[in-house]
Amino acid sequence: MKYLPTAALLALLPTLALAAAPTPLGANGGKFGDWTAATYGTGAAKICYAFTTPQISKPNWKSRGKVMLTVTERQGSRDEVSLTAGYAYPKTASVKLTIGTTPFDFYTQGANAFTTQGPAVVAAFKAADSASSKGTGPKGKPVEDTFSLTGFSAAYKAISAACP
């Protein structure tokens, strides 16, 4: 059995580290207006996603984690729409995402909310300028986040092409 010299192994480490990182889609570093598009993995395990962060959050507290609205495409599953709250939802919490005048119900699990109406939500994203989520925060207090949909259609096109 041959062993790689230590210097050769060390030279490969940056390449190996980069292989595990998300890859931005497009010549613009993955930026499409207020959305970012990227891929992760390869082959059957490849995941493509577009995400944005809120323009407005109420209340705005410092200890809140990262908030993101995400659309994910992967082999065997299309138009997965999720919302990461930046905190753990109470067990009985519900979330409503309103796009234009159309509300969509989301169910919660931990710090995430999901919808079973992904294709309808994606269609609404393409036709609107913003989306607003209202959910139950810590201690039962209401939390509202407003997301821009500027660039969503282009980001969605990029992830759909990368994960057909």
C-alpha positions as CSV (number, residue, x, y, z in Angstrom):
1,M,0.0,0.0,0.0
2,K,1.3,3.5,-0.9
3,Y,0.9,6.4,1.4
4,L,0.6,10.0,0.4
5,P,3.5,12.1,1.6
6,T,2.4,14.5,4.4
7,A,3.1,17.5,2.2
8,A,0.8,16.2,-0.5
9,L,-1.9,15.5,2.0
10,L,-1.7,18.9,3.5
11,A,-1.9,20.4,0.0
12,L,-5.2,18.6,-0.6
13,L,-6.9,19.8,2.7
14,P,-8.1,23.2,1.3
15,T,-9.6,21.4,-1.7
16,L,-11.3,18.9,0.6
17,A,-12.7,21.6,2.8
18,L,-14.0,23.6,-0.1
19,A,-15.8,20.4,-1.5
20,A,-18.0,20.3,1.6
21,A,-19.0,24.0,1.5
22,P,-22.1,25.3,-0.3
23,T,-21.5,26.5,-3.8
24,P,-23.1,29.8,-4.9
25,L,-25.1,29.7,-8.1
26,G,-24.4,32.1,-10.9
27,A,-21.7,34.6,-11.9
28,N,-23.0,37.0,-9.2
29,G,-21.9,34.9,-6.3
30,G,-25.3,33.5,-5.8
31,K,-27.0,36.9,-5.2
32,F,-30.3,37.5,-7.0
33,G,-31.8,40.7,-5.6
34,D,-32.6,40.0,-1.9
35,W,-32.2,36.2,-2.4
36,T,-29.2,33.9,-2.5
37,A,-29.1,30.7,-4.4
38,A,-26.6,27.8,-3.7
39,T,-26.1,24.1,-3.9
40,Y,-24.6,21.6,-1.5
41,G,-23.4,18.1,-2.3
42,T,-23.3,16.2,-5.5
43,G,-25.1,13.5,-7.5
44,A,-28.3,12.1,-5.9
45,A,-27.5,13.9,-2.6
46,K,-27.3,17.3,-4.2
47,I,-29.5,20.0,-2.6
48,C,-30.3,23.3,-4.2
49,Y,-31.7,26.1,-2.1
50,A,-32.7,29.8,-2.3
51,F,-33.0,31.9,0.8
52,T,-33.5,35.4,2.2
53,T,-33.4,37.1,5.5
54,P,-36.1,39.4,6.9
55,Q,-36.2,43.1,6.0
56,I,-38.2,43.8,9.2
57,S,-38.5,41.8,12.4
58,K,-40.9,42.7,15.3
59,P,-40.0,42.6,18.0
60,N,-36.3,42.9,17.3
61,W,-34.4,41.3,20.2
62,K,-30.7,40.8,20.3
63,S,-30.6,37.2,21.5
64,R,-32.6,36.0,18.5
65,G,-30.7,33.7,16.1
66,K,-30.6,33.7,12.3
67,V,-34.0,34.1,10.6
68,M,-34.4,32.7,7.1
69,L,-37.0,31.9,4.5
70,T,-35.9,29.1,2.3
71,V,-37.0,27.2,-0.8
72,T,-35.3,23.8,-1.3
73,E,-35.1,21.5,-4.3
74,R,-33.6,18.0,-4.1
75,Q,-34.0,14.7,-5.9
76,G,-37.5,13.4,-5.1
77,S,-38.7,16.5,-3.4
78,R,-39.6,19.9,-5.0
79,D,-40.6,23.2,-3.6
80,E,-39.9,22.6,0.1
81,V,-40.6,26.0,1.8
82,S,-39.4,26.5,5.3
83,L,-38.9,29.3,7.8
84,T,-36.2,29.3,10.4
85,A,-37.3,31.4,13.3
86,G,-34.1,32.0,15.3
87,Y,-35.7,30.5,18.4
88,A,-37.5,27.3,19.3
89,Y,-41.2,27.6,18.7
90,P,-43.4,26.7,21.6
91,K,-44.9,23.2,21.2
92,T,-48.4,24.4,20.2
93,A,-47.2,27.3,17.9
94,S,-48.5,27.9,14.5
95,V,-47.2,30.2,11.8
96,K,-49.0,31.9,9.0
97,L,-47.1,33.3,6.0
98,T,-49.0,35.8,4.0
99,I,-48.0,36.5,0.4
100,G,-49.9,39.5,-1.0
101,T,-53.3,38.8,0.5
102,T,-53.0,35.0,0.5
103,P,-52.3,33.3,3.8
104,F,-50.5,29.9,4.0
105,D,-50.4,27.8,7.2
106,F,-47.1,26.4,8.4
107,Y,-46.5,23.8,11.1
108,T,-43.6,24.0,13.5
109,Q,-40.9,21.7,14.7
110,G,-38.1,23.0,16.9
111,A,-36.9,26.3,15.4
112,N,-38.4,25.7,12.0
113,A,-41.8,26.0,10.3
114,F,-42.8,24.1,7.2
115,T,-45.7,24.1,4.8
116,T,-47.4,21.3,2.9
117,Q,-48.4,23.7,0.2
118,G,-44.9,24.3,-1.3
119,P,-45.8,24.6,-5.0
120,A,-48.6,27.1,-4.2
121,V,-46.3,29.2,-2.0
122,V,-43.6,29.3,-4.7
123,A,-46.2,30.4,-7.2
124,A,-47.3,33.2,-4.9
125,F,-43.7,34.2,-4.3
126,K,-43.2,34.7,-8.0
127,A,-46.3,37.0,-8.2
128,A,-45.7,39.2,-5.1
129,D,-43.2,41.8,-3.8
130,S,-43.1,40.7,-0.1
131,A,-44.2,38.0,2.3
132,S,-44.9,38.4,6.0
133,S,-44.8,35.7,8.7
134,K,-46.7,35.8,11.9
135,G,-46.0,33.2,14.6
136,T,-45.8,32.5,18.3
137,G,-42.6,33.5,19.9
138,P,-41.0,32.7,23.2
139,K,-43.4,33.1,26.2
140,G,-46.4,33.1,23.8
141,K,-45.6,36.6,22.4
142,P,-46.3,37.3,18.7
143,V,-43.4,37.6,16.3
144,E,-43.6,39.0,12.8
145,D,-41.0,39.0,10.0
146,T,-41.3,40.7,6.6
147,F,-39.3,39.3,3.7
148,S,-38.6,40.9,0.3
149,L,-39.4,38.7,-2.7
150,T,-37.2,40.8,-5.0
151,G,-35.0,38.4,-6.9
152,F,-36.9,35.3,-5.9
153,S,-37.9,34.3,-9.5
154,A,-34.3,34.5,-10.7
155,A,-33.0,32.6,-7.7
156,Y,-35.7,30.0,-8.1
157,K,-34.8,29.6,-11.8
158,A,-31.2,29.0,-10.8
159,I,-31.9,26.3,-8.2
160,S,-34.4,24.6,-10.5
161,A,-31.8,24.5,-13.3
162,A,-29.1,23.2,-10.9
163,C,-31.4,20.5,-9.4
164,P,-33.8,19.5,-12.3
